Amino acid sequence: MKWFHDGISLDDFLAKVSSSKQRVLFTDYDGTLAPLMYNRNIAKPYSGLVEVLNQIAAAPNSQVVVISGRSLHNLSSVLKMGSEIEMWGTYGWELQTVDGKRTTWPISDGARGAMYEVINWAENEEISTYLEVKTASVSLKWHGTDAKMREHLMELSLRIMKPLADKVGLELRNFDGGRELRVPGRSKCDAVEHVFDRLKKDNSAFAYLGDNVSDEEVFEVIGERGLRVLVRTHERPTMADMWLRPPRELKRFFEAWLAALNA
Ligand SMILES: [Mg+2]
């Protein structure tokens, strides 16, 4: 664990969690609750985390909100919670509320056509195996491939994806182990703001935990409104307030959060 600020300590923050009327724990999934894996279908949460998160979700005036780049369908196949939690999929394009109701924000025909162009490009280059297609994004992933293939995919993505993104009007984003073309218009930040709008601003405490570039965007938007936690095996330059190494420090953080809720 490493704290990046002098002004406030983790104990101060947990005291705020204890005394607030609404407590929200926002967290990313891949790389945060679960290890980053090439085969994402087997990326299960670290041992013991779901149990603590269930207790946090079930505590009074307390919510757990998972915000992922995965589709909701895919997220629910790996994250099986006993309690109701709010889940956001595909970077804020899909929402499942605690009562199970699902909402998908519509993407335009133009954006859908643009995604098909990317899919066709990947088929022509014979790299479809490394492509993941979601509601509003197409990702090229080299995490877990051998060095030669990684180099090939990185080179292709550098040479082709940027002009392709410009041509078809998609946003190019890097992430650990790949590059992605996203339909513009929504992001994880929209999911967080959506939840904020529901909160009584003056008496709430929240933290956002994440590992990747899309989470750094959220850290920036949150600013000083909440605790920003980078979860990662290795430290890197970040906008976060603190850094936790998964899984042990992360589990301890959740346990401390739970203790603060019950204090
Ligand atoms: Mg992640």
Residues whose N, C-alpha, C, O or C-beta is under 5 A from the ligand:
A	BS01	MG	D28 Y29 D30 G31 T32 D211 N212
